[in-house]
Amino acid sequence: MIRTIVVATSRNRAIGKDNDLLWHLPDDFKFFKETTKNHHILMGRKTYQSLGKPLPKRVSIVITRNTEFALPEGHHVVSSLEGALAVGEQAGLDEIMIIGGGKIYKESLDKDLVDKMYITEIDANIDGADTFFPEFDKSEWTEAERIHHPADERHQYAFDFVTYTNKKQNRSILDWREELAESNELLDFQEFVQTCSNSSETPQNWNADRFIAEYRDGYLTLSDDPYYDVIASLNMSLDSFKKHFSK
Ligand SMILES: NC(=O)c1ccc[n+]([C@@H]2O[C@H](COP(=O)([O-])OP(=O)(O)OC[C@H]3O[C@@H](n4cnc5c(N)ncnc54)[C@H](OP(=O)(O)O)[C@@H]3O)[C@@H](O)[C@H]2O)c1
């Protein structure tokens, strides 16, 4: 299960004040809605209370120490971050969205539980915040995508939608080969690299050794910077990956 943070921060890392946001950016709100739709969203009790109710078309998982806290049917109350992730694992999710707030972002990054981050980077220093996104070491993350949104009459600030992926989760295909040498999946692996290298569907400059492979929970994701979008979206089992690339 991929664990993904979704957040909007200012240059000075501000994310909230008085249990509310510090800006009104409709296109970022739209991005948040589209990104989290049909997913499980994991959050601290305060963020839940700032939303006021479960967001439609999403399953809420709320972390609190308050044993009396209750949510409408179909949503989950848990007493720890690990408990929240376990709900996602038990539900067999491909991805879980960590939507805040400051406490939950910090704990999940401190414990190295995050694979991907969608950060809306607002191009302004915003004063008066009481909640901040934690510092993180950018050298440990790959900036996979950056889309600029200018300021306009509906948006007071310019901002970028940035996708970061955790380098630790992205092992080189060679590391993966070593790991697979221990298991009987090695033959399958060699076969699919061969298949991919010969396939007419593979990009011309395919180079298996340059690939970033991630294989977890029965799913395989491959990426190669120039083709990041294309290949990263092929998030499937080894079997269906092979089928897809076979002539
Ligand atoms: N800009 C953005 O993208 C964004 C996104 C989300 C939120 N926000 C903002 O962030 C602010 C809220 O963040 P916050 O840091 O104050 O609160 P929070 O992280 O949303 O929630 C904190 C609460 O979660 C529970 N909790 C946290 N860690 C826990 C743990 N390890 N075990 C059990 N329970 C735990 C506790 O609830 P109990 O006290 O009930 O025990 C704690 O008081 C608001 O201003 C909100 O608008 C901004």
PDBQT file of the ligand as one rigid body, heavy atoms in Angstrom, charges set to zero:
ROOT
HETATM    1  N1  LIG A 301      -2.654  23.122   4.550  1.00  0.00    +0.000 N 
HETATM    2  C1  LIG A 301      -3.040  21.875   4.559  1.00  0.00    +0.000 C 
HETATM    3  O1  LIG A 301      -2.877  21.166   3.570  1.00  0.00    +0.000 OA
HETATM    4  C2  LIG A 301      -3.664  21.304   5.801  1.00  0.00    +0.000 A 
HETATM    5  C3  LIG A 301      -4.070  19.961   5.809  1.00  0.00    +0.000 A 
HETATM    6  C4  LIG A 301      -4.635  19.455   6.989  1.00  0.00    +0.000 A 
HETATM    7  C5  LIG A 301      -4.772  20.274   8.088  1.00  0.00    +0.000 A 
HETATM    8  N2  LIG A 301      -4.365  21.566   8.029  1.00  0.00    +0.000 N 
HETATM    9  C6  LIG A 301      -4.462  22.453   9.196  1.00  0.00    +0.000 C 
HETATM   10  O2  LIG A 301      -3.709  21.866  10.255  1.00  0.00    +0.000 OA
HETATM   11  C7  LIG A 301      -4.300  22.240  11.484  1.00  0.00    +0.000 C 
HETATM   12  C8  LIG A 301      -4.566  20.976  12.313  1.00  0.00    +0.000 C 
HETATM   13  O3  LIG A 301      -3.338  20.308  12.564  1.00  0.00    +0.000 OA
HETATM   14  P1  LIG A 301      -2.881  19.914  14.064  1.00  0.00    +0.000 P 
HETATM   15  O4  LIG A 301      -1.453  19.524  14.022  1.00  0.00    +0.000 OA
HETATM   16  O5  LIG A 301      -3.301  21.024  14.973  1.00  0.00    +0.000 OA
HETATM   17  O6  LIG A 301      -3.832  18.692  14.423  1.00  0.00    +0.000 OA
HETATM   18  P2  LIG A 301      -4.073  17.257  13.729  1.00  0.00    +0.000 P 
HETATM   19  O7  LIG A 301      -2.774  16.644  13.377  1.00  0.00    +0.000 OA
HETATM   20  O8  LIG A 301      -5.108  17.371  12.662  1.00  0.00    +0.000 OA
HETATM   21  O9  LIG A 301      -4.761  16.475  14.931  1.00  0.00    +0.000 OA
HETATM   22  C9  LIG A 301      -4.097  16.369  16.167  1.00  0.00    +0.000 C 
HETATM   23  C10 LIG A 301      -4.893  15.423  17.018  1.00  0.00    +0.000 C 
HETATM   24  O10 LIG A 301      -4.838  14.116  16.464  1.00  0.00    +0.000 OA
HETATM   25  C11 LIG A 301      -4.737  13.153  17.509  1.00  0.00    +0.000 C 
HETATM   26  N3  LIG A 301      -3.409  12.529  17.431  1.00  0.00    +0.000 N 
HETATM   27  C12 LIG A 301      -2.304  13.012  16.837  1.00  0.00    +0.000 A 
HETATM   28  N4  LIG A 301      -1.288  12.146  16.949  1.00  0.00    +0.000 NA
HETATM   29  C13 LIG A 301      -1.783  11.083  17.618  1.00  0.00    +0.000 A 
HETATM   30  C14 LIG A 301      -1.239   9.846  18.041  1.00  0.00    +0.000 A 
HETATM   31  N5  LIG A 301       0.032   9.521  17.784  1.00  0.00    +0.000 N 
HETATM   32  N6  LIG A 301      -2.027   8.989  18.729  1.00  0.00    +0.000 NA
HETATM   33  C15 LIG A 301      -3.323   9.276  18.972  1.00  0.00    +0.000 A 
HETATM   34  N7  LIG A 301      -3.897  10.443  18.594  1.00  0.00    +0.000 NA
HETATM   35  C16 LIG A 301      -3.139  11.322  17.931  1.00  0.00    +0.000 A 
HETATM   36  C17 LIG A 301      -4.933  13.913  18.800  1.00  0.00    +0.000 C 
HETATM   37  O11 LIG A 301      -6.341  13.964  18.967  1.00  0.00    +0.000 OA
HETATM   38  P3  LIG A 301      -7.045  14.042  20.411  1.00  0.00    +0.000 P 
HETATM   39  O12 LIG A 301      -6.643  15.380  20.969  1.00  0.00    +0.000 OA
HETATM   40  O13 LIG A 301      -8.498  13.935  20.112  1.00  0.00    +0.000 OA
HETATM   41  O14 LIG A 301      -6.493  12.890  21.201  1.00  0.00    +0.000 OA
HETATM   42  C18 LIG A 301      -4.376  15.296  18.434  1.00  0.00    +0.000 C 
HETATM   43  O15 LIG A 301      -4.855  16.326  19.263  1.00  0.00    +0.000 OA
HETATM   44  C19 LIG A 301      -5.557  23.034  11.140  1.00  0.00    +0.000 C 
HETATM   45  O16 LIG A 301      -5.253  24.421  11.145  1.00  0.00    +0.000 OA
HETATM   46  C20 LIG A 301      -5.866  22.593   9.729  1.00  0.00    +0.000 C 
HETATM   47  O17 LIG A 301      -6.618  23.560   9.013  1.00  0.00    +0.000 OA
HETATM   48  C21 LIG A 301      -3.805  22.093   6.908  1.00  0.00    +0.000 A 
ENDROOT
TORSDOF 0
